[in-house]
Amino acid sequence: MIFNSVDKKRNHLFLFEITLNCNSSKILESRCKEINNIITLGTFILGGVIKMLVLAIKVILFDILLPIVDKVFDVLTIYHYITNEDIWWAVATICIIILPGLLELIAWTHSFCKGDTSAKTWCLWSIFFGPIFFPISTVLWHIVKLCKGEKAFRNVYPTSMILNCLQAFSESAYQFLLQVTILMLTWTSIEYNYIQILSAVSSLIMLSKCAVEHHFHEMSAKTKVPKFSYMIPGFLMYLIHVTSRVIVMGILAAYLKGLSIAILVVFAIPINYCLTRTLKTDWNKRFWTSVASIPLPICFVSKDDIPAMPDAGRQFHTFYKWNSVLFSVLSIVTLVGLNLMLYFDVFLKYNCSNLPFLSCQNGSIDPRENAEEMCARLTQCASDKTHFNFKFYGNLTVGVLSIFDTILVWMQNAMCPSLRGVSAGFLRPM
C-alpha cells in the first residue's frame, strides 16, 4: 500500500512537470513571437526613419541650402558690378536669374490660353513661380513638401525635378558661363574677383547635381527616385564635363564677344537639334535638349517614349557621344576662325575693360571712358605680342579640353557604370 501510494505521487509529480514544461514552451513561443514582431516593427520603423533622414539631408543640402547660398552669391555679384560701375554685367546677371521664372510664366500662359489650365492655377504659378519670386518660391515649395513626410515628397518628386531642372539648365548653366567669361575679361586678383568665383562654383555644383539626378530620373520614365549613393560617381563625372566645356566656351566668348552668341544660335543649337533625332521623342523635348546640352551632355525625353526604347541608357549615351563630337569639332573650328580674325585684325576691337587676361597691353589698347584704372590690370608686352599667351595657352586649353571632354563622354559608361542604368537597384519607387 505504501509503495502504491508513493508510485501514485511520483506519477502525479511527473505529469505536473510535463504540463509545466508544455505551458512554459507555449509561453516561450508566444514571447518569441512578440519579440520577433517588435523587432520586425522596429526594423521597419528604423528603415523608414533612415530613408526619411537620407532624403531630408539630400533635399535640405541640395534643394534648399544650396539654392539659398547660390542666390546670396548672385546678389553679392550684382552688388559688386554696380559698385564698380559695370552696369551691363549686372543687367546680364539679373536677366539670367529671372530666366527660369520667365520660362515658367510663358509655359503656364500658353497652357491657360489653350484652356488646359484654370485662371486660379495660372495666377498661382505665374505669380509665385514667375520671374520675380521663382528663386524664393522654389525653396519654400521644397520646405513645405519635405515637412509633409517622405511618402508625400516622393509623390511630388516629378514636380521637384521640373523646378530644379528649370533652375539648373536655364539659370545655373548660363550663369556659370557668364561669370567665367566675365572673369576672363576682368580678372584682377582673388581679392577683387572672389565673389564672382563663388557665384560660378555654386552654379557649377547646382548644375552637376541636377544633371545626374535628371539623367537617372529620365531613364526610369520619370517614375523613380535615384539613390543618393548612386548619384555621387555621376555627379563627379558631370563636374568634369561642365567645367571642361564652360572653360572652352568662356575663352571663346571672351574674345569673340557678340559673335559667340551668333555661333551658338546659328550653328550649335540647330546642328544639335538634328542630332536629337537619335532620341526619337517629341519635337519640344528635342528642342530643349538641343539648348540644354551645349554646356553638358544631357537630354530630355517624353516619359511615354522611354518604354519603347530597348535600352534607354544606351540610347542616351549614343546622343551624348555625338553631342560631344559636335562640341569638340565646333569649338576647334571656332578657335581656328578666332585665330584668323586676330591675325588679320578684323571684326574684333578691344579696350582695357574687355581685353581677356590671356592678352596684354602693347600700348595700343585704349581705356574705356571713366575706366582708366582697368589698364593697370593688364601686363605690358611688345607691340607684336598682344595675343601671344592666347595663341599658345588659349589654343592649347581649348583644343585639349574639347578633345578630353569627347574622350570622357565616350568612356563614361565604362568609367562610371551607374550611368548606364542597367540595374534597377539604383532607383527607388516614388
C-alpha positions as CSV (number, residue, x, y, z in Angstrom):
1,M,0.0,0.0,0.0
2,I,2.8,2.3,0.9
3,F,4.6,1.6,-2.4
4,N,1.4,2.2,-4.4
5,S,0.9,5.5,-2.7
6,V,4.5,6.6,-3.5
7,D,4.1,5.5,-7.1
8,K,0.9,7.5,-7.5
9,K,2.6,10.6,-6.1
10,R,5.5,10.1,-8.4
11,N,3.2,9.8,-11.4
12,H,1.3,12.9,-10.4
13,L,4.5,14.8,-10.0
14,F,5.8,13.6,-13.4
15,L,2.5,14.6,-15.1
16,F,2.7,18.0,-13.4
17,E,6.3,18.6,-14.7
18,I,5.2,17.6,-18.2
19,T,2.3,20.0,-18.0
20,L,4.5,22.8,-16.6
21,N,7.1,22.2,-19.4
22,C,4.4,22.3,-22.1
23,N,3.0,25.6,-20.7
24,S,6.5,27.0,-20.4
25,S,7.1,26.2,-24.1
26,K,3.9,27.8,-25.2
27,I,4.7,30.9,-23.1
28,L,8.2,31.0,-24.5
29,E,7.0,30.6,-28.1
30,S,4.4,33.3,-27.5
31,R,7.1,35.6,-26.1
32,C,9.4,34.8,-29.0
33,K,6.7,35.7,-31.5
34,E,6.1,39.0,-29.6
35,I,9.8,39.8,-29.6
36,N,10.1,39.0,-33.3
37,N,7.1,41.2,-34.1
38,I,8.7,44.0,-32.1
39,I,12.0,43.5,-33.9
40,T,10.2,43.5,-37.3
41,L,8.3,46.6,-36.4
42,G,11.4,48.3,-35.1
43,T,13.4,47.4,-38.2
44,F,10.6,48.7,-40.4
45,I,10.3,52.0,-38.4
46,L,14.1,52.4,-38.3
47,G,14.3,51.7,-42.1
48,G,11.7,54.3,-42.7
49,V,13.4,56.8,-40.4
50,I,16.8,56.2,-42.2
51,K,15.1,56.7,-45.6
52,M,13.4,59.8,-44.5
53,L,16.7,61.1,-42.9
54,V,18.7,60.4,-46.1
55,L,16.0,62.1,-48.3
56,A,15.8,65.1,-45.8
57,I,19.6,65.6,-45.9
58,K,19.6,65.4,-49.7
59,V,16.7,67.9,-50.1
60,I,18.0,70.3,-47.4
61,L,21.5,70.3,-48.7
62,F,20.9,70.5,-52.5
63,D,17.3,71.8,-52.9
64,I,17.1,74.3,-50.0
65,L,20.5,75.4,-48.7
66,L,22.5,75.3,-51.9
67,P,19.9,77.5,-53.9
68,I,19.9,79.9,-51.0
69,V,23.7,80.2,-50.9
70,D,23.7,80.5,-54.7
71,K,21.3,83.3,-54.8
72,V,23.2,85.1,-52.0
73,F,26.3,84.9,-54.1
74,D,24.4,86.1,-57.2
75,V,23.1,89.2,-55.3
76,L,26.5,90.0,-54.0
77,T,27.9,89.6,-57.5
78,I,25.3,92.1,-58.8
79,Y,26.2,94.5,-56.0
80,H,29.9,94.1,-56.9
81,Y,29.2,95.0,-60.5
82,I,27.0,98.0,-59.6
83,T,29.6,99.4,-57.1
84,N,32.3,99.1,-59.8
85,E,30.0,100.7,-62.4
86,D,29.8,97.5,-64.5
87,I,26.1,98.1,-65.1
88,W,25.9,95.8,-68.2
89,W,27.4,92.9,-66.3
90,A,24.9,93.5,-63.5
91,V,22.0,93.6,-66.1
92,A,23.2,90.4,-67.7
93,T,23.4,88.6,-64.4
94,I,19.9,89.7,-63.4
95,C,18.4,88.6,-66.8
96,I,19.8,85.1,-66.3
97,I,18.5,84.9,-62.7
98,I,14.9,85.7,-63.9
99,L,15.1,83.4,-66.9
100,P,13.6,80.3,-65.1
101,G,10.6,82.3,-63.8
102,L,10.1,83.8,-67.3
103,L,10.0,80.4,-68.9
104,E,7.6,79.2,-66.2
105,L,5.4,82.2,-66.9
106,I,5.4,81.6,-70.7
107,A,4.6,77.9,-70.2
108,W,1.6,78.5,-67.9
109,T,0.3,81.3,-70.0
110,H,0.4,79.1,-73.1
111,S,-1.4,76.4,-71.1
112,F,-4.0,78.9,-69.9
113,C,-4.6,80.2,-73.4
114,K,-5.2,76.7,-74.7
115,G,-7.8,76.1,-72.0
116,D,-5.8,73.4,-70.2
117,T,-5.3,75.5,-67.0
118,S,-7.8,77.4,-64.8
119,A,-7.3,81.0,-64.0
120,K,-6.6,80.3,-60.4
121,T,-3.8,77.8,-61.2
122,W,-2.4,80.2,-63.8
123,C,-2.3,83.1,-61.2
124,L,-0.8,80.9,-58.6
125,W,2.1,79.6,-60.7
126,S,2.6,82.7,-62.8
127,I,2.9,85.0,-59.8
128,F,4.6,82.9,-57.2
129,F,6.8,81.0,-59.7
130,G,7.2,83.8,-62.1
131,P,10.3,85.9,-62.9
132,I,10.4,87.8,-59.6
133,F,9.6,85.1,-57.0
134,F,10.8,81.9,-58.6
135,P,14.1,81.5,-56.7
136,I,12.4,82.1,-53.3
137,S,9.2,80.1,-54.1
138,T,11.2,77.0,-55.2
139,V,13.0,76.9,-51.9
140,L,9.8,77.4,-49.9
141,W,8.0,74.8,-52.0
142,H,10.7,72.2,-51.1
143,I,10.5,73.1,-47.4
144,V,6.7,72.7,-47.3
145,K,6.7,69.4,-49.3
146,L,9.5,67.9,-47.2
147,C,7.7,68.7,-43.9
148,K,4.8,66.6,-45.1
149,G,7.0,63.4,-44.9
150,E,8.9,61.1,-47.2
151,K,5.9,59.5,-49.0
152,A,4.3,62.8,-49.7
153,F,7.5,64.2,-51.1
154,R,8.1,61.2,-53.3
155,N,4.6,61.7,-54.8
156,V,5.6,65.2,-55.9
157,Y,9.1,64.3,-56.9
158,P,8.5,64.8,-60.7
159,T,7.4,68.4,-59.9
160,S,10.5,68.9,-57.8
161,M,12.6,67.7,-60.8
162,I,10.8,70.1,-63.2
163,L,11.5,73.1,-60.9
164,N,15.1,72.0,-60.3
165,C,15.8,71.4,-63.9
166,L,14.3,74.7,-64.9
167,Q,16.6,76.4,-62.4
168,A,19.7,74.4,-63.3
169,F,19.6,74.2,-67.1
170,S,18.3,77.7,-67.8
171,E,19.9,79.7,-65.0
172,S,22.8,77.8,-63.4
173,A,24.3,76.7,-66.7
174,Y,24.4,80.1,-68.3
175,Q,25.2,81.9,-65.0
176,F,28.3,79.7,-64.7
177,L,29.2,80.5,-68.3
178,L,28.6,84.2,-67.9
179,Q,30.6,84.6,-64.7
180,V,33.5,82.5,-66.2
181,T,33.5,84.8,-69.3
182,I,33.4,87.9,-67.2
183,L,36.3,86.6,-65.0
184,M,38.4,86.1,-68.2
185,L,37.6,89.7,-69.2
186,T,38.0,91.5,-65.9
187,W,40.4,89.3,-63.9
188,T,42.5,91.4,-61.5
189,S,43.1,89.3,-58.3
190,I,41.5,86.9,-55.9
191,E,40.6,89.7,-53.6
192,Y,38.8,91.7,-56.3
193,N,37.1,88.8,-58.1
194,Y,36.4,86.3,-55.3
195,I,32.6,86.8,-55.2
196,Q,32.3,86.0,-58.9
197,I,34.3,82.8,-58.4
198,L,32.0,81.8,-55.5
199,S,28.9,82.5,-57.7
200,A,30.4,80.4,-60.5
201,V,31.2,77.5,-58.2
202,S,27.8,77.4,-56.6
203,S,26.2,77.4,-60.1
204,L,28.5,74.5,-61.2
205,I,27.5,72.4,-58.2
206,M,23.8,73.0,-58.7
207,L,24.1,72.2,-62.4
208,S,26.1,69.0,-61.9
209,K,23.8,67.7,-59.2
210,C,20.7,68.3,-61.2
211,A,22.2,66.9,-64.4
212,V,23.0,63.4,-62.9
213,E,19.7,63.3,-61.0
214,H,17.8,64.2,-64.2
215,H,19.7,61.5,-66.1
216,F,18.6,58.8,-63.8
217,H,15.0,60.2,-63.5
218,E,14.7,60.3,-67.3
219,M,15.9,56.7,-67.7
220,S,13.1,55.5,-65.3
221,A,10.5,57.2,-67.4
222,K,10.1,59.7,-64.6
223,T,8.7,57.1,-62.2
224,K,11.5,56.6,-59.7
225,V,13.9,58.4,-57.4
226,P,17.6,57.8,-57.8
227,K,19.5,56.7,-54.7
228,F,21.9,59.3,-53.4
229,S,24.8,56.9,-53.2
230,Y,24.5,56.1,-57.0
231,M,24.4,59.8,-57.9
232,I,27.9,60.5,-56.4
233,P,30.1,59.0,-59.2
234,G,27.9,60.6,-61.9
235,F,28.0,63.9,-60.0
236,L,31.8,63.9,-60.1
237,M,31.6,63.0,-63.8
238,Y,29.3,65.9,-64.6
239,L,31.5,68.3,-62.6
240,I,34.3,67.5,-65.0
241,H,32.1,67.7,-68.1
242,V,30.6,71.1,-67.2
243,T,33.9,72.6,-66.1
244,S,35.7,71.5,-69.3
245,R,33.0,72.7,-71.7
246,V,32.4,76.0,-69.9
247,I,36.1,76.9,-69.8
248,V,36.3,76.3,-73.5
249,M,33.1,78.3,-74.2
250,G,34.3,81.1,-71.8
251,I,37.7,81.6,-73.6
252,L,36.0,81.7,-77.0
253,A,33.2,84.0,-75.8
254,A,35.7,86.4,-74.0
255,Y,37.4,87.0,-77.3
256,L,34.5,86.7,-79.8
257,K,32.1,88.9,-77.7
258,G,28.7,89.0,-79.5
259,L,29.9,86.7,-82.3
260,S,29.8,83.8,-79.8
261,I,26.1,84.2,-79.4
262,A,25.6,84.2,-83.2
263,I,27.7,81.0,-83.5
264,L,25.6,79.4,-80.7
265,V,22.2,80.3,-82.3
266,V,23.1,79.8,-86.0
267,F,25.3,76.7,-85.8
268,A,25.4,75.0,-82.4
269,I,21.7,74.7,-81.5
270,P,20.4,73.8,-85.0
271,I,23.0,71.1,-85.6
272,N,22.5,69.8,-82.1
273,Y,18.8,69.7,-82.8
274,C,19.5,67.4,-85.8
275,L,21.4,65.1,-83.5
276,T,18.5,64.7,-81.2
277,R,16.7,62.6,-83.8
278,T,18.5,59.7,-82.3
279,L,16.3,60.1,-79.2
280,K,13.1,59.6,-81.1
281,T,10.9,61.8,-78.9
282,D,8.6,64.9,-79.2
283,W,9.9,67.9,-81.0
284,N,9.7,70.2,-77.9
285,K,11.8,67.7,-75.9
286,R,14.3,67.7,-78.7
287,F,14.4,71.5,-78.8
288,W,15.1,71.8,-75.0
289,T,17.7,69.1,-75.4
290,S,19.4,71.0,-78.2
291,V,19.7,74.1,-76.0
292,A,20.5,72.5,-72.6
293,S,23.1,70.1,-74.0
294,I,25.6,72.7,-75.2
295,P,27.4,73.1,-71.8
296,L,26.9,69.5,-70.8
297,P,25.7,66.1,-72.2
298,I,22.1,65.9,-71.2
299,C,18.8,65.1,-72.8
300,F,15.0,65.4,-72.4
301,V,12.7,62.5,-73.4
302,S,9.0,62.1,-73.1
303,K,8.1,59.5,-70.4
304,D,5.8,57.8,-72.9
305,D,8.8,57.2,-75.3
306,I,11.1,55.6,-72.7
307,P,9.3,52.2,-72.6
308,A,9.6,51.9,-76.4
309,M,13.4,52.2,-76.1
310,P,15.1,48.8,-75.9
311,D,17.9,50.3,-73.7
312,A,17.3,53.9,-72.6
313,G,20.8,54.2,-71.0
314,R,22.5,53.2,-74.3
315,Q,20.2,55.5,-76.4
316,F,21.1,58.4,-74.1
317,H,24.8,57.6,-74.3
318,T,24.6,57.5,-78.1
319,F,23.3,61.0,-78.2
320,Y,25.9,62.1,-75.6
321,K,28.7,60.8,-77.7
322,W,27.7,62.6,-80.9
323,N,26.9,65.7,-78.9
324,S,30.4,65.7,-77.5
325,V,31.9,65.2,-81.1
326,L,29.8,68.2,-82.2
327,F,31.0,70.3,-79.3
328,S,34.7,69.4,-80.0
329,V,34.5,70.0,-83.7
330,L,32.6,73.3,-83.4
331,S,35.0,74.5,-80.7
332,I,38.1,73.8,-82.7
333,V,36.6,75.3,-85.9
334,T,35.6,78.4,-84.0
335,L,39.1,78.6,-82.5
336,V,40.6,78.5,-86.0
337,G,38.3,81.3,-87.1
338,L,39.2,83.3,-84.0
339,N,42.9,83.0,-84.7
340,L,42.4,84.2,-88.2
341,M,40.4,87.2,-87.1
342,L,43.2,88.1,-84.6
343,Y,45.9,87.6,-87.2
344,F,44.2,89.8,-89.7
345,D,42.9,92.2,-87.0
346,V,39.3,92.2,-88.3
347,F,35.9,92.4,-86.6
348,L,37.3,92.3,-83.0
349,K,38.1,95.5,-81.1
350,Y,39.3,95.6,-77.5
351,N,39.9,98.1,-74.7
352,C,41.4,97.8,-71.3
353,S,38.0,96.8,-69.8
354,N,37.2,93.9,-72.2
355,L,40.7,92.6,-73.2
356,P,40.9,89.0,-71.8
357,F,43.5,88.2,-69.3
358,L,45.4,85.9,-71.7
359,S,46.3,89.0,-73.8
360,C,48.5,92.0,-72.8
361,Q,48.9,95.8,-73.2
362,N,51.1,96.7,-76.0
363,G,50.5,100.4,-75.9
364,S,47.7,100.4,-78.5
365,I,44.9,99.2,-76.1
366,D,42.9,102.3,-75.1
367,P,40.9,102.5,-71.8
368,R,37.2,102.7,-71.7
369,E,35.8,106.1,-70.8
370,N,36.0,106.7,-67.0
371,A,37.7,103.3,-66.5
372,E,41.3,104.1,-66.9
373,E,42.2,102.0,-63.9
374,M,41.4,98.8,-65.7
375,C,44.5,99.3,-67.8
376,A,46.6,98.7,-64.7
377,R,45.4,95.0,-64.5
378,L,47.0,94.2,-67.9
379,T,50.6,93.1,-68.2
380,Q,52.9,95.0,-70.5
381,C,54.3,93.5,-73.7
382,A,55.9,94.3,-77.0
383,S,53.7,95.5,-79.8
384,D,53.7,92.2,-81.7
385,K,53.0,90.1,-78.6
386,T,49.5,91.3,-77.6
387,H,47.8,87.9,-78.0
388,F,50.9,85.7,-77.7
389,N,49.7,83.9,-74.5
390,F,46.3,83.2,-76.0
391,K,47.9,81.8,-79.2
392,F,49.8,79.4,-77.0
393,Y,47.9,78.7,-73.8
394,G,44.5,79.6,-75.1
395,N,44.7,77.4,-78.2
396,L,46.2,74.6,-76.1
397,T,43.5,74.8,-73.4
398,V,40.6,74.9,-75.9
399,G,42.0,72.1,-78.0
400,V,42.9,69.8,-75.1
401,L,39.7,70.3,-73.1
402,S,37.5,69.8,-76.2
403,I,39.1,66.6,-77.1
404,F,39.3,65.5,-73.4
405,D,35.6,66.0,-73.0
406,T,34.8,64.0,-76.1
407,I,37.0,61.1,-74.9
408,L,35.5,61.3,-71.4
409,V,31.9,61.1,-72.8
410,W,32.7,58.1,-74.9
411,M,34.3,56.3,-72.0
412,Q,32.0,57.5,-69.2
413,N,29.8,54.4,-69.1
414,A,32.8,52.2,-68.6
415,M,34.4,54.6,-66.0
416,C,31.0,55.2,-64.2
417,P,28.8,52.1,-64.7
418,S,25.9,53.5,-62.7
419,L,25.2,56.0,-65.5
420,R,24.3,53.0,-67.7
421,G,21.3,52.4,-65.5
422,V,21.3,48.6,-66.3
423,S,20.3,47.8,-62.7
424,A,17.0,48.7,-61.1
425,G,18.8,48.8,-57.7
426,F,19.9,52.4,-58.2
427,L,16.3,53.6,-58.1
428,R,13.6,53.8,-55.5
429,P,9.9,53.8,-56.4
430,M,8.0,57.0,-55.9
